[in-house]
Amino acid sequence: MQLPTLQQVIDVHSQSKGSEIGQSQHALFQQHGNEELIPLFVEAFPKISRSEGRSAIIFGLVRYARTHQQVVSLAISALNDRSQYIREEACSILAYSLRDDALPYLELLLTHKDSKTRSAAVAAIDAITHKNHHRFVDRSHAGNSFWVVNPGDEPGG
């Protein structure tokens, strides 16, 4: 089956309601699967003005942080997004990636004006430097929180 066009992906993620985005995105996943859409998502992301659409894209990419350089590159660029939620999700992708080359970009956020962004950056740096992605969610290091990322490619997941 032929992949959607870039404009179709942008249109899906530019809708006004999150529920509409979710339904349309689910239809895309049913037809194509998440992984084969990654290049289109990466290209569409900066062209989507609504934070709900950018959020829908970035949220579904964490599972590919260790296998797709494009996802890591997108997360690095999303660290500068105007949405705090998207910046935090970008930090989570980099934390899960465990890539040392992401550290300089995360360190730039340590002086960010938003405290939640600073906190997410600190947690991502901690996860990467300790090579333990669980530390991103277990910020007190109590050992009670674990972060399981489903590596599968099922629709909508």
C-alpha positions in Angstrom: 0.0 0.0 0.0 1.3 3.4 -0.9 2.4 5.7 1.9 0.5 8.9 2.5 1.9 12.1 1.2 3.7 14.6 3.4 0.8 17.0 3.0 -1.6 14.2 4.2 0.4 13.7 7.3 0.5 17.4 8.0 -3.2 17.7 7.5 -3.9 14.8 9.9 -1.8 16.4 12.6 -3.2 20.0 12.0 -6.7 19.2 13.0 -8.2 21.3 15.8 -9.2 18.5 18.2 -6.9 16.0 19.8 -9.5 13.3 19.4 -9.7 14.0 15.6 -5.9 13.7 15.4 -6.0 10.5 17.3 -8.6 8.9 15.1 -6.9 10.0 11.9 -3.5 8.9 13.2 -4.9 5.5 14.1 -6.2 5.1 10.6 -2.7 5.8 9.2 -1.2 3.2 11.6 -3.8 0.6 10.6 -2.8 1.1 6.9 1.0 1.4 7.3 2.3 0.7 10.7 4.3 3.2 12.8 7.8 2.5 11.7 7.4 3.0 8.0 5.8 6.4 8.8 8.8 7.7 10.8 10.4 9.6 7.9 7.1 11.3 7.1 6.5 12.2 10.8 10.0 13.6 11.1 9.6 15.8 8.0 6.1 16.9 9.0 6.8 17.7 12.6 8.3 21.3 12.1 5.5 22.1 9.6 2.7 21.5 12.1 1.6 24.6 13.9 -0.7 23.1 16.5 1.1 21.6 19.5 -1.5 18.8 19.7 -0.4 17.5 16.3 3.3 17.8 17.2 2.6 16.0 20.5 0.8 13.2 18.8 3.8 12.6 16.6 6.5 12.8 19.2 4.7 10.7 21.8 4.6 7.7 19.5 8.3 7.7 18.6 10.0 6.9 22.0 10.1 3.2 21.2 12.3 3.9 18.1 14.9 6.1 20.0 17.4 3.3 20.1 17.0 2.1 16.5 16.3 5.3 14.4 18.7 8.2 14.3 15.9 10.3 12.7 13.9 10.0 16.0 16.9 11.1 18.1 17.5 14.1 15.7 13.8 15.0 15.9 13.9 14.9 19.7 17.0 17.1 19.8 15.2 19.7 17.6 12.0 19.4 19.7 14.0 20.4 22.9 13.4 23.9 21.6 9.6 23.5 21.0 7.4 26.2 22.4 5.3 23.5 24.2 6.6 22.4 27.6 4.9 19.0 27.1 6.8 18.4 23.8 10.1 19.5 25.3 9.5 17.0 28.1 8.6 14.2 25.7 11.8 15.0 23.7 13.8 14.6 26.9 12.1 11.2 27.5 13.1 10.1 24.0 16.7 11.1 24.6 16.6 9.5 28.0 15.4 6.2 26.5 18.0 6.4 23.7 20.8 6.4 26.3 23.0 8.3 23.8 25.9 10.3 25.1 25.8 12.6 22.1 22.5 13.9 23.3 24.0 15.2 26.6 25.2 18.6 25.2 21.8 19.4 23.9 20.1 18.5 27.2 22.7 20.5 29.2 21.5 23.6 27.3 18.1 23.1 29.0 19.5 23.3 32.5 19.0 27.0 32.6 15.6 27.0 30.8 13.1 29.4 32.3 10.5 26.5 32.7 11.1 24.4 35.8 9.5 21.3 34.3 11.7 21.5 31.3 14.8 21.8 33.6 13.6 18.9 35.6 13.1 16.7 32.5 16.5 17.6 31.3 18.1 16.7 34.6 16.3 13.4 34.6 17.3 12.6 31.0 21.0 13.5 31.7 20.8 11.2 34.8 19.4 8.3 32.8 22.0 8.7 30.0 25.0 9.0 32.3 23.9 6.0 34.3 22.8 4.0 31.2 19.5 3.3 32.9 16.4 4.7 31.2 14.3 3.9 34.3 15.9 6.8 36.1 14.0 9.2 33.9 10.7 8.1 35.6 12.3 7.1 39.0 13.7 10.6 39.7 14.1 9.9 43.5 16.0 6.7 42.7 13.8 4.7 45.1 13.8 1.7 42.7 10.0 1.6 42.8 9.3 3.0 39.3 10.1 1.2 36.1 9.6 2.4 32.5 8.6 -0.3 30.1 8.7 0.8 26.4 6.9 -1.6 24.1 9.2 -2.2 21.1 6.3 -3.6 19.0 4.8 -1.9 16.0 1.1 -2.4 16.5 -1.4 0.2 15.3 -1.8 3.2 17.6 0.8 1.9 20.1 
